[in-house]
Amino acid sequence: MKAVNTTIYQAIIAIGALLLPVIYGLMLRPLLFDQAPLPLELVFLSASILAMVQLFYLGFRWHDIQYAVSEKISKAIPTLLLLFAIGLLVGSWIISGTIPMLVVYGLKLIEPDYIFIFAFVVPIFFSLCTGTSWGSIATIGLVIITVANVINADLAIVTGAIVGGAYFGDKLSPLSDTTNIAAIAVEIDVYEHIQSMFYSTLPAAVLAAIAFIILGFIYPPQMDSNEAAIVESTVSIIERLFHFNVLLLLPPLVIFYGSFKRMSPLPVLIFSTLIACCLSLFLQDYSFDNIIQTLYKGFNVNMAQGSDISMLPESIASLFNRGGLYALSEPIIITLLVFIYVGIIEQIQAMPTLINRLFSGIKKTSTLIASSLVASGITNAMTSSQYANSFIVGEAFAKKYDEFGVPRKVLSRSLEDTGTMIESLIPWSTTAVFVYVTLGVSVFDYWHWQLLSLINITLAFVFAYTGFCCFQSQDKNK
């Protein structure tokens, strides 16, 4: 493989290969030219082609580039398999009646004025127990957004709350892959990393929770007597389309048990899907062919028998009509293209070169911590990968933190305070695409209601410049 001494200009060109399509396709077209934004697939495809042209110019052979891309994609396979598994899981939980039952209970138990705080708190517990933000969004998040749709709540605020809650639990769960990767990248214990994150993430969650309680009274669901009657009718129809039984809680319990035992997530998701399919056969009125079709292309309410189907509100029918092997094909394709681009620019170590050059002249502790926050946010925004972010930024800043006497647990926290927390706010990130495909709400609508990330990122910079919770004095001589 060709060795190259990458210059700062070569690194900037490699990064610019993505910036140019992003600026033109996602910013200038909709904002200046009044045109539809470019699909993210074309944005990353264009970036990959431009970066590849640069490598050819620098003397790289096609064999070297192809090998690097293959190596990078191989690391994405577990993520891609999880996306396929989540699609299967969602479809099976719907046809089994698990999600419809949770929706009905939610409609009966949730006080509309508190829908926002409910949407924030429930995903926190779910993702803390499972260690996955995406899994929480696709399952319990889907239940909550369905309930919100029925009671006519503001879906943008609800989505912001769901995503924030899912990311809080994921960030502080010892079962989370990104949490463990951040600790591994800077060579500290995962529980030391989690303890450090409490200082920024817990206050952010408390402030966000207070805000969501207040928002429930500022933007209450606009329900009149007619809409209340529609809610009652919707509950009645769903109860006639599915047979509810306590056994329908088994699929979620399988997920919780697997997470508690720290089992690999993929087989746990598949096993939960199989349990749900068996429950559908024994408890519901759907045929084996219906289950096969649900796993293949997703559930469709037209599979149900009877005239009640036509009375189900279109908004609810569209939320039930989902799942299956191809449900998350868009984020899967985008994830593949992201890893292709990242694999290409890694050939010349573009991101590490740029980070090391930009932040090499740091003289103050506050500037060091703030710089690592900025670098982490930029790296995750450019790569859509917390894995890449943790190792690139962690490696670039670890020795600097040691020189300044700042504990590495502050660095690991910084990797997540901006890196993990910025994911759902970046329009071209795989997370934003996943949220849109799963919940049907665009990042442009919910980003300013994703209060947890916005507050967490702000607190991280406040701590950096005040020295609060940076542990420097107590650990300086260790």
Secondary structure, 3 states (H helix, E strand, C coil): CCCCCCCHHHHHHHHHHHHHHHHHHHHHHHHCCCCCCCCHHHHHHHHHHHHHHHHHHCCCCHHHHHHHHHHHHHHHHHHHHHHHHHHHHHHHHHHHCHHHHHHHHHHHHCCHHHHHHHHHHHHHHHHHHHCCHHHHHHCHHHHHHHHHHHCCCCHHHHHHHHHHHHHHHHHHCCCCHHHHHHHHHCCCCHHHHHHHHHHHHHHHHHHHHHHHHHHHHHCCCCCCHHHHHHHHHHHHHHHHHCCCCHHHHHHHHHHHHHHHCCCCHHHHHHHHHHHHHHHHHHHCCCCHHHHHHHHHHCCCHHHCCCHHHHHCCHHHHHHHCCCCCCCCHHHHHHHHHHHHHHHHHHHHCHHHHHHHHHCCCCCCHHHHHHHHHHHHHHHHHHHCCHHHHHHHHHHHHHHHHHHCCCCHHHHHHHHHHHHHHHHHHCCCCHHHHHHHHHHCCCHHHHHHHCHHHHHHHHHHHHHHHHCCCCCHHHHCCC
